[in-house]
Amino acid sequence: MAEIRIEHVTKRFGDFVAVNDVSLTIEDQEFVVLLGPSGCGKTTLLRAIAGLGMADEGRITIGGRDVTYLPPRERNISMVFQSYAIFPHMKVYDNIAFGLKMHKFDKEEIDRRVREAAEMLHIEELLDRYPGAMSGGQRQRVAVARAIAMKSQVLLMDEPLSNLDALLRLEMRAELKRLLREIKATTIYVTHDQIEALSMGDRIAVMKDGAIQQYDHPSVVYDLPANQFIGGFIGNPPMNFMHGQVQRVDGRVQVRIGDFALTPAEAMLPILQSYDGKPIIIGIRAENMETLNQPAADALEVEVLVVEPLGSQNLLTVHIGQDIVKVSTHPTFKVEPGMKVWLRFPADKIRWVDSDSGRVLYP
């Protein structure tokens, strides 16, 4: 069992708090992604788990054993770095075998594990080659093979695909997901790429300013963000946010965007009643708006500013009041810049955001 428990961990660098009172539980064999922008504290937290930068406060346990102040070699972990960190003067075989030799495994066991790991990563034919004669993708496979050859309880990965080009990243994402399902290691994966996080993780911990903003399954984080930061960070394009005003008309709650009135879902009415007369932020994803080419009573008229054909969709840019909004349409929907279209907002797809705190309101 390799459950990881992170309890109230804080890490400082002088007066700067890089990780601020973080608590997380990663289940045995679970794949958890630490996601956030540069400088949010995700790599610092990973290094604390690895023992490469001791926590100033809090506690870390792996498999029920307190490892907070143990050196890395005593934590039964393997780590894959962003920079590969493989030895240029050693052949691939020796790079993969390095950790095993340090732990004094016998030659037969080392050979078996090296060839097994190489086969899993499809690099058997590279074992006699030096890293300088390989591509970036091949070097990254060597780094991963070295980590899994140790058969550690825990695998830590720090932006392992960030140095690869887009096509190779796509290939390696699928390969890593398959591999990690096979080896059944508890894995923590750091990235700033939300596509990697959504496609790979069992759960995602979104970080900002050293703190966890939301920790949940990818579909929940995407569709039900805890706050405006998460909605605006995750998704391509990110969630749209528009400024509106809550009003009661004949006893019914409406939200006005200029002259247009939105009717919230029934479940939201009790919450929004307390915002009567106050501003509120309306969040909705580009793919959740219905686009019409003719007027409708429940649709908002807008002018198309930009059309971006993206193959599987057309991405429209429109202005709604003071806000720039992205709208996804089917590629067969015929539209040109300067044309008018009408947008319908399904009530169950709207996310209502408190304009003071940035918190998303849920029934």
C-alpha positions as CSV (number, residue, x, y, z in Angstrom):
1,M,0.0,0.0,0.0
2,A,1.4,3.4,-0.9
3,E,-1.3,6.0,0.1
4,I,0.3,9.4,0.5
5,R,-1.0,11.8,3.1
6,I,0.1,15.5,3.1
7,E,-1.1,17.2,6.2
8,H,-0.8,21.0,6.7
9,V,2.5,21.3,4.8
10,T,4.1,24.7,4.6
11,K,7.4,25.6,2.8
12,R,9.0,29.0,3.0
13,F,12.0,30.6,1.3
14,G,12.8,33.5,3.5
15,D,9.7,35.6,3.8
16,F,8.1,34.0,0.7
17,V,5.6,31.3,1.4
18,A,5.8,28.9,-1.5
19,V,3.5,26.2,-0.1
20,N,0.8,27.4,2.3
21,D,-0.8,24.9,4.7
22,V,-1.5,22.2,2.0
23,S,-3.4,19.0,2.9
24,L,-4.0,16.2,0.3
25,T,-4.6,12.5,0.4
26,I,-3.5,10.4,-2.7
27,E,-5.0,6.9,-2.6
28,D,-2.9,3.8,-3.3
29,Q,-2.2,3.4,-7.0
30,E,-4.0,6.7,-7.8
31,F,-2.7,9.1,-10.4
32,V,-2.9,12.7,-9.1
33,V,-1.9,15.8,-11.1
34,L,-0.7,19.0,-9.4
35,L,-1.8,21.7,-11.8
36,G,-1.2,25.4,-11.8
37,P,0.6,28.4,-13.4
38,S,4.3,28.9,-13.0
39,G,5.2,29.9,-9.4
40,C,2.1,28.4,-7.8
41,G,4.1,26.0,-5.6
42,K,3.4,22.7,-7.3
43,T,7.1,21.7,-7.9
44,T,8.0,22.9,-4.3
45,L,5.3,20.6,-2.9
46,L,6.6,17.7,-5.1
47,R,10.1,18.3,-3.9
48,A,8.9,18.2,-0.3
49,I,7.2,14.8,-0.9
50,A,10.5,13.6,-2.5
51,G,12.6,14.8,0.3
52,L,14.6,17.2,-1.9
53,G,13.3,20.2,0.1
54,M,12.1,19.5,3.6
55,A,8.8,21.0,4.7
56,D,9.0,23.7,7.3
57,E,5.7,22.7,8.9
58,G,3.3,19.8,8.5
59,R,3.6,16.0,8.0
60,I,4.0,13.7,5.0
61,T,3.3,9.9,5.2
62,I,3.8,7.3,2.5
63,G,2.1,3.9,3.1
64,G,1.4,4.9,6.7
65,R,5.1,5.7,7.4
66,D,6.1,9.2,8.5
67,V,8.7,10.3,5.9
68,T,8.6,14.1,6.6
69,Y,12.3,14.3,7.6
70,L,13.7,11.2,5.9
71,P,16.2,11.6,3.0
72,P,15.0,10.7,-0.5
73,R,16.7,7.2,-0.6
74,E,14.7,6.1,2.4
75,R,11.2,7.1,1.0
76,N,10.8,4.3,-1.6
77,I,10.2,6.8,-4.4
78,S,11.3,7.3,-8.0
79,M,11.4,10.7,-9.7
80,V,11.3,11.8,-13.3
81,F,12.6,15.4,-13.9
82,Q,11.7,18.0,-16.5
83,S,15.4,18.0,-17.7
84,Y,15.6,14.2,-18.0
85,A,18.7,14.1,-15.8
86,I,20.2,11.2,-17.6
87,F,24.0,10.8,-17.7
88,P,25.4,11.7,-21.1
89,H,28.6,9.6,-20.7
90,M,26.6,6.4,-20.0
91,K,24.8,4.2,-22.4
92,V,21.1,3.8,-22.1
93,Y,21.5,0.4,-20.4
94,D,23.7,1.9,-17.7
95,N,21.4,4.9,-17.2
96,I,18.4,2.6,-16.5
97,A,20.5,0.4,-14.3
98,F,22.1,3.2,-12.3
99,G,19.6,3.3,-9.4
100,L,19.6,-0.5,-9.2
101,K,23.4,-0.6,-8.9
102,M,23.3,2.0,-6.2
103,H,20.9,-0.2,-4.2
104,K,23.2,-3.1,-4.8
105,F,20.9,-5.5,-6.7
106,D,22.6,-8.5,-8.2
107,K,23.5,-8.5,-11.8
108,E,20.8,-10.9,-13.0
109,E,18.0,-8.9,-11.3
110,I,19.5,-5.6,-12.7
111,D,19.5,-7.1,-16.2
112,R,16.0,-8.4,-15.9
113,R,14.6,-5.1,-14.7
114,V,16.5,-3.0,-17.2
115,R,15.2,-5.1,-20.2
116,E,11.7,-5.3,-18.7
117,A,11.6,-1.5,-18.4
118,A,13.1,-0.9,-21.8
119,E,10.5,-3.2,-23.4
120,M,7.6,-1.3,-21.6
121,L,9.0,2.0,-23.0
122,H,9.7,0.5,-26.5
123,I,13.4,1.4,-26.3
124,E,15.0,-2.1,-26.4
125,E,17.0,-1.2,-29.5
126,L,18.5,1.8,-27.8
127,L,20.2,0.1,-24.9
128,D,23.7,0.3,-26.4
129,R,23.3,3.9,-27.5
130,Y,24.5,7.1,-25.8
131,P,21.9,9.9,-25.0
132,G,23.7,12.3,-27.3
133,A,22.6,10.2,-30.3
134,M,18.9,10.2,-29.4
135,S,15.9,12.5,-29.7
136,G,14.3,14.4,-26.8
137,G,11.4,11.9,-26.8
138,Q,13.8,8.9,-26.6
139,R,15.8,10.5,-23.8
140,Q,12.6,11.1,-21.9
141,R,11.6,7.4,-22.3
142,V,15.0,6.5,-20.8
143,A,14.3,8.7,-17.8
144,V,10.9,7.1,-17.3
145,A,12.4,3.6,-17.8
146,R,15.1,4.3,-15.1
147,A,12.3,5.4,-12.7
148,I,10.0,2.4,-13.2
149,A,12.9,-0.1,-13.1
150,M,13.2,0.7,-9.4
151,K,9.6,-0.6,-8.8
152,S,9.2,2.0,-6.1
153,Q,5.9,2.4,-4.3
154,V,5.6,6.0,-5.5
155,L,6.5,7.7,-8.8
156,L,6.9,11.5,-8.9
157,M,7.0,13.3,-12.2
158,D,7.9,17.0,-12.6
159,E,6.7,18.3,-16.0
160,P,8.3,15.4,-17.8
161,L,6.8,16.3,-21.2
162,S,7.4,20.0,-21.2
163,N,10.5,19.9,-23.4
164,L,8.9,17.9,-26.2
165,D,7.1,19.2,-29.3
166,A,3.3,19.2,-29.5
167,L,3.0,16.0,-31.5
168,L,5.4,14.0,-29.4
169,R,3.7,15.2,-26.2
170,L,0.4,13.9,-27.5
171,E,2.0,10.5,-28.2
172,M,3.9,10.4,-24.8
173,R,0.7,11.3,-22.9
174,A,-1.1,8.3,-24.1
175,E,2.0,6.1,-23.6
176,L,2.5,7.3,-20.0
177,K,-1.2,6.7,-19.2
178,R,-1.0,3.2,-20.5
179,L,2.3,2.5,-18.7
180,L,1.2,3.9,-15.3
181,R,-2.0,1.7,-15.4
182,E,0.3,-1.3,-16.0
183,I,2.8,-0.7,-13.2
184,K,0.2,0.4,-10.6
185,A,2.4,2.9,-8.8
186,T,0.9,5.7,-6.8
187,T,1.8,8.7,-9.0
188,I,2.0,12.5,-8.5
189,Y,2.5,14.4,-11.8
190,V,3.3,18.1,-11.9
191,T,2.3,20.2,-14.9
192,H,1.1,23.7,-15.9
193,D,-0.6,22.1,-19.0
194,Q,-4.3,21.7,-18.3
195,I,-4.8,19.4,-21.3
196,E,-2.3,17.0,-19.8
197,A,-4.0,17.3,-16.4
198,L,-7.5,16.7,-17.7
199,S,-6.6,13.8,-20.0
200,M,-4.3,11.9,-17.6
201,G,-5.2,12.4,-13.9
202,D,-7.6,10.4,-11.8
203,R,-7.9,13.6,-9.7
204,I,-6.5,17.1,-10.2
205,A,-5.3,19.4,-7.4
206,V,-5.4,23.0,-8.8
207,M,-2.9,25.3,-7.1
208,K,-2.5,29.0,-6.9
209,D,-0.3,31.1,-4.6
210,G,0.9,28.0,-2.7
211,A,-2.6,26.8,-1.8
212,I,-5.0,24.1,-3.2
213,Q,-8.0,25.8,-4.9
214,Q,-9.8,22.6,-5.8
215,Y,-9.1,18.8,-5.6
216,D,-11.5,16.6,-7.6
217,H,-12.0,14.5,-10.6
218,P,-11.1,16.2,-14.0
219,S,-14.7,16.3,-15.2
220,V,-15.8,18.0,-12.0
221,V,-13.0,20.6,-12.0
222,Y,-13.8,21.4,-15.6
223,D,-17.6,21.6,-15.4
224,L,-18.0,22.7,-11.8
225,P,-15.1,25.0,-10.9
226,A,-14.8,26.1,-7.3
227,N,-13.9,29.7,-8.3
228,Q,-13.3,32.1,-11.2
229,F,-9.6,31.4,-11.2
230,I,-10.1,27.7,-12.0
231,G,-12.8,28.4,-14.6
232,G,-10.5,30.9,-16.3
233,F,-7.4,28.7,-16.1
234,I,-8.8,25.3,-17.2
235,G,-10.2,24.8,-20.7
236,N,-9.2,25.8,-24.2
237,P,-10.6,28.4,-24.6
238,P,-11.1,29.1,-20.9
239,M,-14.6,29.7,-19.4
240,N,-16.2,33.0,-20.5
241,F,-17.1,35.5,-17.8
242,M,-19.6,38.3,-18.3
243,H,-20.8,41.1,-16.0
244,G,-24.5,41.1,-15.1
245,Q,-27.0,42.5,-12.5
246,V,-29.5,40.6,-10.4
247,Q,-33.0,42.0,-10.4
248,R,-36.4,40.9,-9.2
249,V,-39.2,41.4,-11.7
250,D,-42.7,40.6,-10.6
251,G,-41.3,38.4,-7.9
252,R,-39.1,36.5,-10.3
253,V,-35.3,36.6,-10.2
254,Q,-33.6,37.7,-13.4
255,V,-30.0,38.5,-14.3
256,R,-29.6,41.4,-16.8
257,I,-26.8,41.8,-19.3
258,G,-27.6,45.2,-20.7
259,D,-31.2,45.0,-22.0
260,F,-31.1,41.2,-22.2
261,A,-32.6,39.1,-19.3
262,L,-31.3,35.7,-18.3
263,T,-33.6,33.3,-16.3
264,P,-31.5,31.2,-13.8
265,A,-32.2,27.5,-13.2
266,E,-34.8,26.9,-10.5
267,A,-32.2,25.5,-8.1
268,M,-30.2,28.8,-8.2
269,L,-33.2,31.1,-7.4
270,P,-33.0,30.9,-3.6
271,I,-29.3,31.8,-3.7
272,L,-29.6,34.6,-6.2
273,Q,-32.5,36.2,-4.4
274,S,-29.9,37.5,-1.8
275,Y,-28.1,39.3,-4.7
276,D,-31.1,41.4,-5.7
277,G,-29.8,44.7,-7.1
278,K,-26.2,43.6,-6.9
279,P,-23.7,42.8,-9.7
280,I,-22.8,39.2,-10.4
281,I,-20.5,37.4,-12.9
282,I,-21.9,34.9,-15.4
283,G,-19.6,32.1,-16.4
284,I,-20.2,29.8,-19.3
285,R,-18.0,27.7,-21.6
286,A,-17.7,28.4,-25.3
287,E,-19.2,25.0,-26.3
288,N,-22.2,25.5,-24.0
289,M,-23.9,28.4,-25.8
290,E,-26.3,27.7,-28.6
291,T,-25.7,29.7,-31.7
292,L,-28.6,30.8,-33.9
293,N,-28.6,32.6,-37.3
294,Q,-32.0,34.2,-36.7
295,P,-33.7,36.1,-33.8
296,A,-35.3,34.3,-30.9
297,A,-37.0,35.7,-27.8
298,D,-34.7,34.0,-25.4
299,A,-31.5,34.7,-27.4
300,L,-29.0,37.6,-27.2
301,E,-28.1,39.4,-30.4
302,V,-24.3,39.9,-30.9
303,E,-22.0,40.9,-33.7
304,V,-19.2,38.5,-34.7
305,L,-15.8,40.2,-34.6
306,V,-13.5,37.2,-35.5
307,V,-14.0,33.7,-36.9
308,E,-11.3,31.1,-36.3
309,P,-11.8,27.9,-38.2
310,L,-10.2,25.1,-36.2
311,G,-11.3,22.0,-38.2
312,S,-13.6,20.4,-35.6
313,Q,-15.2,23.7,-34.7
314,N,-15.3,27.4,-35.5
315,L,-14.4,29.7,-32.7
316,L,-16.2,33.0,-32.8
317,T,-15.1,36.1,-30.8
318,V,-18.0,38.5,-29.9
319,H,-18.5,41.4,-27.5
320,I,-21.2,41.2,-24.8
321,G,-21.2,44.6,-23.1
322,Q,-17.7,45.2,-21.8
323,D,-16.7,41.6,-22.1
324,I,-15.0,39.6,-24.9
325,V,-16.6,36.2,-25.3
326,K,-15.6,33.1,-27.2
327,V,-18.3,30.9,-28.8
328,S,-17.8,27.5,-30.2
329,T,-19.9,26.5,-33.2
330,H,-20.2,23.5,-35.6
331,P,-17.8,23.9,-38.6
332,T,-20.9,23.9,-40.9
333,F,-22.4,26.9,-39.2
334,K,-21.9,29.7,-41.8
335,V,-20.8,33.0,-40.3
336,E,-18.4,35.8,-41.3
337,P,-17.0,38.8,-39.3
338,G,-19.5,41.6,-39.1
339,M,-22.5,39.3,-39.2
340,K,-25.1,39.1,-36.4
341,V,-25.8,35.9,-34.6
342,W,-28.0,35.1,-31.6
343,L,-26.8,33.3,-28.5
344,R,-28.9,31.1,-26.2
345,F,-27.7,30.3,-22.7
346,P,-28.9,27.0,-21.3
347,A,-29.7,27.6,-17.6
348,D,-28.0,24.4,-16.4
349,K,-24.7,25.4,-18.1
350,I,-24.4,28.8,-16.5
351,R,-22.0,29.2,-13.5
352,W,-22.8,32.1,-11.2
353,V,-19.8,33.8,-9.6
354,D,-19.8,36.2,-6.6
355,S,-18.2,39.3,-8.0
356,D,-16.4,40.2,-4.7
357,S,-14.9,36.8,-3.7
358,G,-14.7,35.1,-7.1
359,R,-16.4,32.0,-5.6
360,V,-18.7,30.0,-7.8
361,L,-22.2,29.7,-6.3
362,Y,-23.8,26.3,-6.1
363,P,-27.2,25.1,-4.7
